[in-house]
Amino acid sequence: MDMTRFVNTFGRYLRQKYGEKVHKVSVNASFTCPNRDGTKGIGGCTFCNNASFSPGSTKAGSISEQIRQAQEKVGARTGARKFIAYFQSYSNTYGSPEDLKRYYDEALAQPGVIGLAVGTRPDCVPNPVLELLSDYQNQGYEVWLELGLQSSFDHTLEQINRGHSYDDYEDAVIRTKKYGLKLCTHLIVGLPGEEPEDSLVSFDRVIGLGVDAIKVHPLHIVKGTQMARQWRKGEVRELTMESYTDVLAKMILRAPEELLFHRLTGSGERQYLLSPEWSMHKWDVLGALYKKLEANCQTSN
C-alpha cells in the first residue's frame, strides 16, 4: 500500500533528507510530569498508562544500553543504520537544563544516533530548555520537539486531567517557533465529551499556528487507568474505525502540503488494551483510510 501520494510522512521526509532509512528508538530517562508528582495534580491523564504503548521503554536503565539494544533489534528487522533517540515516556523536558543536557548528550554520543525527538507537555518547555534543544539543532542534529496536546478544547483537557490549557499550548508553540525548532503535535480522536469531528477543529487550530508535523491516533482504553474504570461503567463511548478513518481522511485532505504526519494510527499493547479491538489491526485501519482517500480523489476528478 503506497500512501505517499496522499500523505507527507515522516519516514519519507527522513529518507529523502538522509538518503537512507532512519528509525526512532525509544528511551526512558525516568522522567515524571507535573500532574503526577503533585505539582499540578496526581494520577496523571485519565487515559495514561505508559507501559501500554511502549512496554520496553518503561524499563529504565542506562540510556546508552537502551539505545544499543533497540538499535540491534530495529537494525536487524529493517536494516537501518541511522537512528533518532526518542525520549518518549512522560514529560522529557521536566527537569533542570543541566540534567536534561546530560541525558541528551549521552543519547547523541551513541554510534548511529543523528538526533533527538523529545516528547513532553506544553507547560514543561521553559525557554532555557528550548535554547538547549536549539543548540543541538544548530550543531546539525535532527531535533524534534513533540508536544502532547490531544485536544484544543479546555473542557476536554480538564475532563481528562491534562493539567494544562490550550493557551499553554499556544504559548509553547509561539516560543518554540522563535527558537526555530521543528514541532510535532499529538492529537487523539474520540476523547470523552467530544464527537470525532471535534478533532478536525483541533487539527485546524494546530496547523493554523504553523506546526511542522502531527501525530494522531484513536482513543484507546487501557488497563490501569481512570478511563478504563469509566469505560467499564459505560461512561466512555467506543470510537468506531469508520468514524476514525473518516476524520483522519479529512485531516489529510485539508493538510498543507508541507505538513508531516509522524503517525496515522496507533494502539495500546494487546496485554493492556481493552478497547477498541480494531485499533490492533494497523493495516486494516490504513487500508480503510486509503480507500476513502482514493474515493475522494476519483470524485474530485
PESUL-V876609 format. One record per backbone hydrogen bond with DSSP energy under -0.5 kcal/mol. NH is the residue of the N-H (numbers start at 1). CO is the residue of the C=O. E is the energy in kcal/mol with one decimal. If there is no record, write none. Layout:
NH:CO:E
NH:CO:E
//
This chain:
3:1:-0.7
6:3:-1.9
7:3:-2.8
9:7:-1.2
10:261:-1.8
13:9:-1.9
14:10:-2.4
15:11:-2.2
16:12:-2.4
17:13:-2.0
18:14:-2.7
19:15:-1.9
23:82:-2.0
25:84:-2.5
27:86:-3.0
29:27:-0.6
36:33:-2.0
37:33:-1.9
38:41:-2.2
40:34:-3.7
41:34:-1.5
44:35:-2.3
46:160:-2.2
48:45:-1.5
52:49:-2.5
53:50:-1.0
54:50:-1.4
57:54:-0.8
58:54:-0.7
58:55:-0.8
59:56:-1.2
60:58:-1.3
61:28:-0.7
66:62:-2.5
67:63:-2.4
68:64:-2.4
69:65:-2.5
70:66:-2.2
71:67:-2.9
72:68:-2.1
73:69:-2.0
74:70:-3.1
75:71:-2.8
76:72:-1.9
77:73:-1.3
78:74:-2.7
79:75:-2.3
81:21:-0.7
82:21:-0.8
83:112:-2.7
84:23:-2.2
85:115:-2.3
86:25:-3.0
86:84:-0.7
87:85:-0.8
87:117:-2.5
88:27:-1.5
88:86:-1.1
89:27:-0.7
91:32:-1.3
92:90:-0.9
92:119:-2.6
94:91:-1.5
95:93:-1.7
100:96:-2.7
101:97:-2.5
102:98:-1.5
103:99:-2.0
104:100:-2.9
105:101:-2.8
106:102:-1.8
107:103:-1.9
108:104:-2.5
109:105:-1.4
110:107:-1.5
113:110:-1.9
114:83:-3.0
114:112:-0.6
115:83:-0.7
116:142:-2.0
117:85:-2.4
118:144:-2.7
119:87:-2.7
119:117:-0.6
120:146:-2.6
122:148:-0.5
124:121:-1.7
125:122:-0.5
129:126:-1.0
130:126:-1.8
131:127:-2.7
132:128:-1.8
133:129:-2.3
134:130:-2.4
135:131:-2.1
136:132:-1.5
137:133:-2.0
138:134:-2.5
139:135:-1.0
139:136:-0.6
140:137:-1.7
141:136:-1.8
142:114:-2.2
143:141:-0.8
144:116:-2.3
145:182:-2.6
146:118:-3.1
146:144:-0.5
147:145:-0.6
147:184:-2.6
148:120:-2.5
148:146:-0.6
149:147:-0.9
149:186:-1.3
150:186:-3.4
151:149:-1.6
154:152:-0.6
156:153:-0.5
157:153:-2.3
158:154:-2.4
159:155:-1.8
160:156:-2.3
161:158:-1.2
162:157:-2.8
169:165:-1.4
170:166:-2.8
171:167:-2.5
172:168:-2.1
173:169:-2.5
174:170:-2.3
175:171:-2.2
176:172:-2.5
177:173:-2.5
178:174:-1.3
179:175:-1.0
179:176:-0.6
180:177:-1.3
181:176:-1.7
182:143:-0.7
184:145:-2.7
185:213:-2.1
186:147:-2.5
187:215:-2.8
188:150:-1.7
189:217:-2.0
194:191:-2.0
198:195:-1.9
199:195:-0.6
199:196:-1.5
200:197:-1.2
201:197:-0.9
202:198:-1.8
203:199:-2.6
204:200:-2.6
205:201:-2.3
206:202:-2.4
207:203:-2.7
208:204:-1.6
209:205:-0.7
209:206:-1.3
210:207:-1.3
211:206:-0.9
212:183:-1.5
213:183:-1.6
214:260:-2.2
215:185:-2.8
216:263:-1.7
217:187:-1.5
219:189:-2.6
221:275:-3.8
222:220:-0.5
223:272:-2.3
225:222:-0.6
227:46:-2.9
229:225:-1.3
230:226:-1.9
231:227:-2.6
232:228:-2.1
233:229:-1.1
234:231:-1.7
235:230:-2.8
244:240:-2.4
245:241:-2.8
246:242:-1.8
247:243:-2.2
248:244:-2.7
249:245:-2.3
250:246:-1.8
251:247:-2.2
252:248:-2.3
253:249:-2.4
254:250:-1.5
255:251:-0.7
255:252:-0.7
259:256:-1.5
260:212:-2.3
261:8:-2.3
262:214:-2.5
262:260:-0.7
263:214:-1.0
269:52:-4.7
272:269:-2.1
273:269:-2.4
274:221:-3.3
275:221:-1.4
279:276:-1.2
280:277:-1.8
281:278:-1.7
282:280:-1.2
284:281:-0.6
285:281:-2.0
286:282:-2.7
287:283:-2.0
288:284:-2.3
289:285:-2.2
290:286:-2.7
291:287:-2.1
292:288:-1.6
293:289:-2.3
294:290:-2.7
295:291:-2.5
296:292:-2.1
297:293:-2.0
298:294:-2.4
299:295:-2.3
300:296:-2.4
301:297:-1.6
//
